[in-house]
Amino acid sequence: MQSGREIRVMVLPDKIDDLAAFTLAKNIKDRIENEMTYPGQIKVSVIREYRAVETAK
């Protein structure tokens, strides 16, 4: 992660599908471009993952 140049959005995989994740990233990008003034670029990442974890004792 770069200082102030990246936004990571964690979503629940059962609440949002892949297409909606892309749409959400684009909507956030559009709002940043329209509502903020900033030098350079800001990367928007929507992370949608499912983790299955087991622990052996």
Phi, psi and omega per residue, in radians:
M1 nan 2.338 3.133
Q2 -1.698 2.598 -3.035
S3 -1.055 1.802 3.061
G4 1.266 0.189 -3.084
R5 -1.956 0.092 -3.109
E6 -2.490 2.401 3.059
I7 -2.071 2.187 3.082
R8 -1.958 2.213 -3.141
V9 -2.003 2.058 3.112
M10 -1.655 2.216 3.133
V11 -2.150 2.728 3.096
L12 -1.392 2.244 -3.073
P13 -1.143 -0.410 3.117
D14 -1.492 -0.135 -3.137
K15 -1.783 -0.367 -3.061
I16 -2.477 2.370 3.131
D17 -1.645 3.132 -3.065
D18 -1.058 -0.787 -3.128
L19 -1.099 -0.722 3.117
A20 -1.154 -0.555 3.093
A21 -1.138 -0.753 3.080
F22 -1.106 -0.729 3.126
T23 -1.114 -0.728 3.113
L24 -1.081 -0.772 3.119
A25 -1.067 -0.745 3.130
K26 -1.151 -0.722 3.130
N27 -1.104 -0.728 3.107
I28 -1.123 -0.765 3.112
K29 -1.034 -0.773 3.133
D30 -1.099 -0.736 3.119
R31 -1.133 -0.691 3.104
I32 -1.076 -0.815 -3.132
E33 -1.089 -0.652 -3.065
N34 -1.472 -0.495 -2.982
E35 -1.932 -0.160 -3.058
M36 -2.177 2.728 2.975
T37 -2.035 2.199 -3.059
Y38 -2.685 2.602 3.053
P39 -1.481 2.516 3.063
G40 1.365 -2.535 -3.065
Q41 -2.160 2.679 3.023
I42 -2.178 2.193 -3.135
K43 -1.617 2.281 3.110
V44 -1.931 2.135 3.119
S45 -2.118 2.215 3.018
V46 -1.824 2.094 -3.069
I47 -1.870 2.086 -3.132
R48 -2.224 1.807 -3.104
E49 -2.450 2.679 3.080
Y50 -2.042 2.269 3.141
R51 -2.046 2.277 3.015
A52 -1.936 2.060 -3.050
V53 -2.216 2.310 3.041
E54 -2.247 2.587 3.125
T55 -2.105 2.198 3.094
A56 -1.636 2.383 3.138
K57 -2.025 nan nan
